[in-house]
Amino acid sequence: MNPLPPAIPPVTPARRGDRDPRCQFDPATALVSAAQMQRLEEEIFAAGMPVAALMEKVGLAAFAQLRQDFPHAQRIGILCGTGHNGGDGLVVGRELRLAQKGVKVWLGKPDLKPLTAEHARYLRALGAEFVERVEALADCDLLIDALFGIGLNRPLGDPWAEAVEWANGSGIPILSLDLPSGLNDQTGEIWGCCIRASYTYALGLWKRGLWQEAALPWVGRLRRLDFGIPPWAWPEVEVPQVLLHPWPHFPPDPPLDTHKYRQGSLLLVAGSTTYAGAAVLAGLGSRASGVGMVTLAVPAELKGLVHSALPEVLVHAWEGIPSLLAEKPFQAVAVGPGVGETRRLLLEILLQDWAGIPWVIDADGLNALAEIGVERLPEHRIQAILTPHLGEFRRLFPHLPLSDRMEAAQRAAAQSGAVVVLKGARTVIASPTGECWVNPESTPALARGGSGDVLTGLIGGLVARRRAQLGQSMGIAELLSCACAGVWWHAQAAIHLAGERGLTGVDPAHLAEHLPKALRILRQQKPT
């Protein structure tokens, strides 16, 4: 009989009052569940806000944004559901008719909610054409998806599924209100079929499903329409956030009188004869971080290669790792890129004497950790950042489901006591304290070997810099910030470089070289 899997600790949402001020609720970045959004709306209605007034605010905001995003649209078709999402779409349709636009409406079913029915009646009076067959919208130059909002919990049946299939195949741009109809508002997966939107306007707050990796093929460009949610209605627990304001996570710029020893010292344990380049790429990533000193521990036969590629780096053979701690006061250690078959031995050596230093663990370091058990980290009281891709995550946390990547990363962080960076097109950064961030932007150009090695060196350098600046031990909040800064910077540099060299021009070496330039450009673009 197989032993029972270890219990998976639940994610206990942290109260906002107990969190770092940077993590207070921000309507511009917060990701809420359908249940949280529904409770929020119920509180607003209970306080006296009429449902009709809220529908007006939403519809007018959507109309104003639509005019900016689709200034040349003249004939607009509305796919209208029976509920209040359909009502929102009809308010937009009313404003379009008043602006002298052609409007056609397809009602999937006649049994509309009362408020939605009233808007439909008035839109008829304004001259909008109501059609029986969805194919009658074929002459439109924009479709508005107002079929279903949050709360959908089943696959779409007909006539909705038939309408979705037609709309997706029509070639007409589609604007979805709140969510593409058919999208799971929690996981970003689809309920059988789903509208493939060109734009999605999230109403009030971001729904967490919109920012899941599984939603990327369906949501198009994302906009959030604020309708004025009072602070007393905000959720009182920590919610995931989109990393739209990354600058508070970066270490402060060094003072004018600094020197290299005050800018941090990083130990990188990387490389093998098979994966020699991994050590160089991690070193290049750390170079870009601005860390003061980098020491690379590699197989003895790689020392010449590292010296030629990174002349400023101190190079030691793996055999010297036990004595390095006594010789040099490192602020961080990054382990794993390309270490190959010796991974477990190296991790065991580091576990013996290096518990007082923050770790960044990637690649073969994670594979070794999976072999000896991730619980070894809290047993040795090691504060760490783990940076797994999907396969490494499954090996580390085989009992955690991955249908909801945010939830998976949060549970993994709670189980390991580490900051977990679940890499992907929507990288998730989660803390054992319950905080969770989603990197908003990336590029397929990063889907090539060595990109993760650069990220490991970059995050390791940021951790060493930050710990040197603090002059004391780092807490989980500081580790989380370094991970957020590194992930965002890495992705943005790749996006910038792809713009200059094309997707195939973002090889890891050029990416590492481009990091400082990209940061300079990004800082120039930073809102004041």
NORUR-V997032 format. One record per run of one state. SS is the DSSP state (alpha for helix, beta for strand, coil for the rest). FROM is the first residue (numbers start at 0). TO is the last residue. If there is no record, write none. Layout:
# NORUR-V997032
ss: (SS,SS)
from: (FROM,FROM)
to: (TO,TO)
This chain:
# NORUR-V997032
ss: (coil,beta,alpha,coil,alpha,coil,beta,coil,alpha,coil,alpha,coil,beta,coil,alpha,coil,beta,coil,alpha,coil,beta,coil,alpha,coil,beta,coil,alpha,coil,beta,coil,beta,coil,beta,coil,beta,coil,beta,alpha,coil,alpha,coil,beta,coil,alpha,coil,beta,coil,beta,coil,alpha,coil,alpha,coil,beta,coil,alpha,coil,beta,coil,alpha,coil,beta,alpha,coil,beta,coil,alpha,coil,beta,coil,alpha,coil,alpha,coil,beta,coil,alpha,coil,alpha,coil,beta,coil,beta,coil,beta,coil,alpha,coil,alpha,coil,alpha,coil,alpha,coil,alpha,coil)
from: (0,14,15,18,20,23,29,32,33,46,50,69,74,80,83,98,101,107,113,125,128,131,133,137,141,146,159,169,173,177,182,183,189,190,198,203,205,207,211,212,219,220,225,230,233,236,237,240,242,246,249,259,263,264,269,275,289,292,298,299,309,313,317,327,331,335,339,353,357,361,363,372,375,379,383,386,389,396,404,416,418,422,427,430,435,438,443,446,450,470,475,501,502,505,507,525)
to: (13,14,17,19,22,28,31,32,45,49,68,73,79,82,97,100,106,112,124,127,130,132,136,140,145,158,168,172,176,181,182,188,189,197,202,204,206,210,211,218,219,224,229,232,235,236,239,241,245,248,258,262,263,268,274,288,291,297,298,308,312,316,326,330,334,338,352,356,360,362,371,374,378,382,385,388,395,403,415,417,421,426,429,434,437,442,445,449,469,474,500,501,504,506,524,527)
